[in-house]
Amino acid sequence: MGGKCPHRSVKKRRYSHKQYRRTKFLVNGDDVVYDELKKPEEQRKELPVDEDLPGMGQYYCIHCDRYFANVTVRDEHFKTKKHRKRVKIMMGPKPHTQLDADLAAGMGMPDNGPKLMSMS
C-alpha cells in the first residue's frame, strides 16, 4: 500500500533537465537583434577580447546572439537548421514590441475622439 509519493521525484527531474539548463543562458530579444542587424556594417562595433566568453568573444553569430569557441564551430553553426530559421525570421517583418501587445489588448492610449468646443 505504501511507498514513496510519485510527485517527490518530479522536482529533481525538473532541475536536471536539458531545457532548464538551456534557459540559464540569457540571449537578446528578437527586437534587439533586429535593430542590430539593421545598422550598417560600419556602425557595428568591433568585438572586444573577453576572457569569460568562449573563444575570447571573437567568434559571434549576430542572428542567434551566440559566441563560439573557434571558427570551425561557428561555420558549422551557420549550416544548421536553427541558424537558417533564425536568419529567415530576422530578415522578415519587424518583430512585435510591448507597445504592439498593449494596443492589441486594448490597453494602449485612449481614443476619446475630437475635443468639443466649450460654450463659455
N, C-alpha and C positions, 0 to 999 in steps of 0.2 A: 504494500500500500504506500509505503513511504518513498524515500529517495529525495534527491535534490530537486529544487524548483527549476524547471527548464528555462526560466527567464533570467537566472543568475548569470549564465554564461554569455548572454547577449551583449552586455556592456563590454566585456573583454574583447569579444569578437569585433565590435564596432571600432575600437581604437587601433586594432592591428590591421584593419582592412586597408587595402591599397588605395581606395578612393579617399579615405580620411587622410592618409599621408600625402596624397597629391594636393589636397586643398590647403596645406600649410604653406605652400609657396605662393606668394601674392603676385598677381600679374596686373598690368594696367588694364583698364576697361577698354571696350571697343571704341568709345568716343575719343579717348586719349590717343590710342594707336592710330585712329583715322586722321586726327588732326596732325599728328607727327608725319604721317605719310603724305599729307597734302603740302607740307613745306617743300620748297625747292632743295635740291641736293646741297647747294652752297650753304644754306642756313642750318643744316643738321650739324650738330657738334661732333667733333672727333671723340672717339671712345677713350676715356681716361683709363690708365692702368689701375686695376683694383685687385688686390691680392685675395680678397674674400670671395670673388666671383670665379666661376670655372673659366679656365683659360685666361686668367688675369683680366677678364672683362673685354677681351679683344674680338671674340667671335660671337656675334649677336644677330639674331633674326628679329627684325623690326616688326614683322607682321604678327609673329607669335609671342613677342616680348620674352625671348629666352636667350640665355647665354650657353655657349658650348665650350667643351674642353679644347678642341682643336679644329682645324679647317675641314678635315675629312668627316668628322662627325656632323659639322654644320652642313656640309654639302650633301651628306646622306639625308639629313633632315629636310632639305629642300625638295627631295624626291618623294617624301611621304605624302600620304593622302590627307592627313591632318593639316599639313602646311598648305597644300593646294586648296583645300576647302577654306582655310583662313584667308588666303590671298583673294579668293573669289568673293568672300564676304566683304573684305576691306575695299575692294575695287567697285563694289556696288553703291547703292544709295547711302546717304549719311545715316549712321546709327541713331536710334531714338535717344532722347535725353530725358531727364527727370521732368522738365517743363512739358514735354510732349505727353508724358504719362499723366501728369496732373490735369492737363487740359482734357485729355480723353476721359478722365474720371469725373470731370465736372468740377474740379477744384481749382480751376485757373482763375484768371482775372474776371471779375463780374462784368457783364454787359448790361448796363442799366438803361441803355437807349440814349437818344439825344436829350440834352438838357432843355427843360421847358423855361420859357421866359416868365419871370415872376412879374406879377401885376402889383407894383407898389406905387 
